[in-house]
Amino acid sequence: TPFPKKLHILFPHKEYYRAVDPPLPFVQHSILRFIERNPNWNVTVHDDPDVDALIARAARDEIISLEERDILVGNGSDSFPGAHPVERGDLARML
């Protein structure tokens, strides 16, 4: 089977690479250029809520524990806001 032509990108919000202030030209250029040069690829931009939903689904499906979910996405209190977005993103890529 051929290699799947999928690219998953994680940003704080879905339009981050298009409309961020101040602009990030390198990020905008590299992502938009990838899309332009690879029209047959499925490019999906995930935001923080998407990543947190994926982690929550993994806990419901018993892939990770509820305790691990709470460590990653937080428990709804200011005392524990959850893991850094990079850590959550790393786990989401493996799920």
N, CA, C and O of each residue as an XYZ file, in Angstrom:
380
protein
N       0.838     -1.196      0.000
C       0.000      0.000      0.000
C       0.880      1.256      0.000
O       1.951      1.277      0.606
N       0.419      2.280     -0.676
C       1.195      3.508     -0.723
C       1.157      4.246      0.624
O       0.256      4.054      1.441
N       2.142      5.069      0.810
C       2.222      5.899      2.002
C       1.021      6.851      2.026
O       0.762      7.524      1.028
N       0.275      6.924      3.152
C      -0.881      7.835      3.187
C      -0.437      9.288      3.081
O       0.497      9.720      3.758
N      -1.107     10.015      2.241
C      -0.750     11.418      2.006
C      -1.571     12.304      2.933
O      -2.548     12.934      2.527
N      -1.141     12.330      4.198
C      -1.829     13.107      5.221
C      -0.817     13.925      5.994
O       0.278     13.456      6.306
N      -1.197     15.147      6.298
C      -0.388     16.005      7.150
C      -1.308     16.557      8.229
O      -2.331     17.172      7.929
N      -0.941     16.335      9.476
C      -1.687     16.862     10.616
C      -0.844     17.962     11.245
O       0.317     17.749     11.593
N      -1.445     19.140     11.386
C      -0.761     20.303     11.940
C      -1.496     20.710     13.211
O      -2.726     20.731     13.244
N      -0.744     21.031     14.250
C      -1.333     21.429     15.525
C      -0.991     22.890     15.810
O       0.178     23.275     15.832
N      -2.037     23.700     16.029
C      -1.866     25.103     16.388
C      -2.855     25.452     17.493
O      -3.826     24.725     17.697
N      -2.627     26.556     18.213
C      -3.569     26.949     19.265
C      -4.996     27.144     18.739
O      -5.965     26.820     19.426
N      -5.117     27.670     17.528
C      -6.423     27.790     16.883
C      -6.237     27.531     15.388
O      -5.138     27.692     14.857
N      -7.301     27.135     14.722
C      -7.209     26.638     13.345
C      -6.703     27.665     12.337
O      -6.088     27.286     11.340
N      -6.939     28.925     12.564
C      -6.508     29.961     11.622
C      -5.166     30.570     12.008
O      -4.775     31.597     11.454
N      -4.464     29.960     12.941
C      -3.212     30.501     13.466
C      -2.198     30.790     12.367
O      -1.528     31.822     12.393
N      -2.084     29.895     11.416
C      -1.077     30.078     10.370
C      -1.495     31.106      9.330
O      -0.679     31.514      8.503
N      -2.745     31.529      9.358
C      -3.219     32.532      8.400
C      -3.365     33.906      9.031
O      -3.003     34.918      8.430
N      -3.893     33.937     10.241
C      -4.236     35.224     10.844
C      -3.736     35.299     12.276
O      -4.508     35.128     13.220
N      -2.472     35.550     12.433
C      -1.913     35.723     13.766
C      -1.291     37.109     13.829
O      -0.741     37.593     12.840
N      -1.373     37.732     14.958
C      -0.831     39.072     15.119
C       0.181     39.051     16.249
O      -0.213     38.795     17.387
N       1.426     39.297     16.014
C       2.015     39.689     14.731
C       2.137     38.490     13.797
O       2.220     37.352     14.259
N       2.147     38.732     12.496
C       2.218     37.637     11.531
C       3.503     36.820     11.688
O       4.542     37.332     12.103
N       3.400     35.569     11.352
C       4.549     34.661     11.372
C       4.796     34.213      9.937
O       4.328     33.146      9.539
N       5.525     35.012      9.149
C       5.670     34.721      7.721
C       6.236     33.336      7.422
O       5.789     32.681      6.480
N       7.210     32.881      8.203
C       7.799     31.576      7.931
C       6.751     30.476      8.071
O       6.662     29.584      7.227
N       5.960     30.543      9.138
C       4.922     29.537      9.366
C       3.885     29.611      8.258
O       3.527     28.591      7.669
N       3.406     30.803      7.978
C       2.395     30.966      6.937
C       2.913     30.459      5.594
O       2.229     29.700      4.906
N       4.101     30.872      5.230
C       4.650     30.497      3.937
C       4.854     28.988      3.830
O       4.494     28.385      2.819
N       5.424     28.380      4.857
C       5.736     26.952      4.765
C       4.474     26.101      4.680
O       4.432     25.150      3.899
N       3.468     26.413      5.447
C       2.241     25.608      5.419
C       1.463     25.848      4.137
O       1.031     24.898      3.483
N       1.282     27.102      3.775
C       0.534     27.382      2.550
C       1.270     26.840      1.326
O       0.633     26.376      0.380
N       2.595     26.893      1.333
C       3.378     26.348      0.224
C       3.248     24.827      0.166
O       3.146     24.255     -0.919
N       3.251     24.176      1.319
C       3.067     22.721      1.332
C       1.730     22.361      0.692
O       1.661     21.464     -0.149
N       0.675     23.056      1.088
C      -0.660     22.792      0.546
C      -0.675     23.038     -0.966
O      -1.219     22.239     -1.728
N      -0.076     24.142     -1.385
C      -0.036     24.490     -2.810
C       0.732     23.442     -3.628
O       0.295     23.060     -4.714
N       1.849     22.989     -3.115
C       2.696     22.055     -3.860
C       2.250     20.596     -3.756
O       2.736     19.743     -4.500
N       1.348     20.315     -2.857
C       0.885     18.938     -2.640
C      -0.641     18.882     -2.647
O      -1.256     18.559     -1.630
N      -1.251     19.193     -3.785
C      -2.716     19.281     -3.829
C      -3.426     17.955     -3.548
O      -4.608     17.952     -3.204
N      -2.733     16.848     -3.689
C      -3.371     15.550     -3.445
C      -3.268     15.093     -1.994
O      -3.743     14.011     -1.647
N      -2.659     15.901     -1.159
C      -2.520     15.554      0.244
C      -3.718     16.073      1.033
O      -4.296     17.111      0.712
N      -4.070     15.328      2.062
C      -5.112     15.741      2.994
C      -4.418     16.454      4.152
O      -3.735     15.824      4.960
N      -4.598     17.771      4.225
C      -3.977     18.572      5.277
C      -5.063     18.956      6.276
O      -6.073     19.563      5.919
N      -4.834     18.591      7.533
C      -5.788     18.901      8.588
C      -5.096     19.736      9.648
O      -4.028     19.373     10.141
N      -5.715     20.861      9.994
C      -5.199     21.701     11.068
C      -6.053     21.433     12.302
O      -7.273     21.599     12.283
N      -5.391     21.018     13.365
C      -6.065     20.750     14.639
C      -5.760     21.894     15.593
O      -4.654     22.434     15.599
N      -6.748     22.257     16.397
C      -6.515     23.271     17.416
C      -6.511     22.610     18.795
O      -6.718     21.402     18.912
N      -6.276     23.405     19.829
C      -6.187     22.852     21.181
C      -7.434     22.070     21.585
O      -7.300     20.980     22.141
N      -8.652     22.583     21.329
C      -9.832     21.787     21.690
C      -9.910     20.440     20.949
O     -10.387     19.455     21.512
N      -9.446     20.392     19.697
C      -9.412     19.121     18.960
C      -8.489     18.120     19.652
O      -8.830     16.948     19.811
N      -7.320     18.599     20.057
C      -6.344     17.732     20.718
C      -6.909     17.242     22.048
O      -6.790     16.061     22.376
N      -7.523     18.143     22.813
C      -8.096     17.742     24.092
C      -9.234     16.736     23.898
O      -9.386     15.817     24.703
N     -10.035     16.900     22.839
C     -11.114     15.947     22.556
C     -10.546     14.583     22.181
O     -11.096     13.553     22.572
N      -9.469     14.569     21.438
C      -8.826     13.305     21.077
C      -8.308     12.589     22.321
O      -8.450     11.373     22.446
N      -7.711     13.341     23.236
C      -7.219     12.759     24.486
C      -8.380     12.242     25.325
O      -8.292     11.156     25.899
N      -9.469     13.009     25.404
C     -10.643     12.567     26.160
C     -11.237     11.295     25.560
O     -11.649     10.396     26.293
N     -11.281     11.218     24.239
C     -11.799     10.016     23.573
C     -10.902      8.806     23.867
O     -11.395      7.694     24.052
N      -9.599      9.029     23.907
C      -8.671      7.940     24.226
C      -8.917      7.423     25.644
O      -8.785      6.226     25.898
N      -9.271      8.312     26.559
C      -9.586      7.886     27.923
C     -10.903      7.113     27.956
O     -11.005      6.091     28.635
N     -11.909      7.593     27.231
C     -13.191      6.865     27.164
C     -13.006      5.475     26.569
O     -13.655      4.519     26.993
N     -12.114      5.368     25.582
C     -11.853      4.080     24.926
C     -10.846      3.233     25.697
O     -10.458      2.154     25.248
N     -10.423      3.731     26.864
C      -9.493      3.042     27.767
C      -8.120      2.808     27.143
O      -7.437      1.839     27.475
N      -7.723      3.699     26.242
C      -6.372      3.667     25.681
C      -5.412      4.307     26.684
O      -4.276      3.860     26.843
N      -5.878      5.350     27.353
C      -5.154      5.960     28.456
C      -6.099      5.993     29.655
O      -7.310      5.846     29.495
N      -5.563      6.181     30.827
C      -6.399      6.209     32.026
C      -7.043      7.584     32.201
O      -6.621      8.565     31.589
N      -8.071      7.637     33.046
C      -8.695      8.925     33.358
C      -7.700      9.835     34.067
O      -7.704     11.048     33.859
N      -6.848      9.249     34.903
C      -5.831     10.041     35.585
C      -4.868     10.663     34.567
O      -4.497     11.830     34.696
N      -4.471      9.899     33.572
C      -3.588     10.437     32.534
C      -4.287     11.553     31.758
O      -3.675     12.569     31.431
N      -5.574     11.353     31.467
C      -6.337     12.411     30.791
C      -6.317     13.692     31.605
O      -6.072     14.773     31.069
N      -6.577     13.569     32.903
C      -6.608     14.758     33.754
C      -5.246     15.439     33.833
O      -5.162     16.665     33.892
N      -4.187     14.642     33.833
C      -2.847     15.218     33.852
C      -2.596     15.999     32.567
O      -1.986     17.068     32.590
N      -3.064     15.464     31.461
C      -2.818     16.096     30.163
C      -3.693     17.312     29.906
O      -3.189     18.356     29.492
N      -4.999     17.198     30.142
C      -5.902     18.306     29.789
C      -6.309     19.153     30.988
O      -6.998     20.160     30.823
N      -5.899     18.765     32.178
C      -6.273     19.518     33.371
C      -7.538     18.948     33.978
O      -8.231     18.127     33.378
N      -7.813     19.401     35.167
C      -8.990     18.883     35.866
C     -10.049     19.951     36.078
O     -10.949     19.777     36.901
N      -9.954     21.032     35.359
C     -10.960     22.087     35.447
C     -10.716     23.087     36.561
O     -11.529     23.988     36.768
N      -9.614     22.947     37.283
C      -9.321     23.895     38.349
C      -8.082     24.709     37.978
O      -7.266     24.298     37.154
N      -7.972     25.856     38.604
C      -6.798     26.695     38.363
C      -5.540     26.082     38.960
O      -4.428     26.439     38.571
N      -5.712     25.160     39.906
C      -4.548     24.570     40.560
C      -3.797     23.609     39.636
O      -2.606     23.363     39.826
N      -4.491     23.075     38.646
C      -3.812     22.185     37.698
C      -4.383     22.394     36.311
O      -5.383     21.774     35.950
N      -3.750     23.274     35.519
C      -4.291     23.616     34.204
C      -4.050     22.571     33.120
O      -4.614     22.681     32.031
N      -3.236     21.572     33.388
C      -2.946     20.568     32.375
C      -1.536     20.684     31.847
O      -0.793     21.600     32.199
N      -1.185     19.749     31.005
C       0.161     19.698     30.443
C       0.353     20.797     29.402
O      -0.609     21.385     28.909
N       1.594     21.055     29.088
C       1.947     22.023     28.057
C       1.376     21.554     26.714
O       1.320     20.349     26.470
N       0.952     22.467     25.843
C       0.392     22.069     24.547
C       1.306     21.156     23.724
O       0.822     20.304     22.980
N       2.611     21.328     23.853
C       3.534     20.471     23.108
C       3.413     19.026     23.585
O       3.432     18.099     22.776
N       3.289     18.836     24.895
C       3.132     17.481     25.439
C       1.814     16.868     24.980
O       1.767     15.698     24.599
N       0.752     17.657     25.017
C      -0.551     17.149     24.549
C      -0.497     16.815     23.063
O      -1.030     15.792     22.634
N       0.142     17.668     22.286
C       0.280     17.426     20.850
C       1.074     16.163     20.552
O       0.727     15.398     19.652
N       2.146     15.950     21.318
C       2.952     14.743     21.116
C       2.112     13.489     21.334
O       2.182     12.545     20.547
N       1.323     13.482     22.394
C       0.482     12.321     22.648
C      -0.583     12.174     21.568
O      -0.860     11.061     21.120
N      -1.181     13.279     21.150
C      -2.219     13.218     20.114
C      -1.685     12.602     18.829
O      -2.400     11.861     18.153
N      -0.441     12.899     18.486
C       0.149     12.304     17.276
C       0.253     10.789     17.395
O       0.150     10.086     16.390
N       0.454     10.283     18.589
C       0.562      8.829     18.776
C      -0.790      8.146     18.816
O      -0.889      6.951     18.535
N      -1.833      8.890     19.162
C      -3.166      8.292     19.245
C      -3.748      8.201     17.853
O      -4.871      7.727     17.684
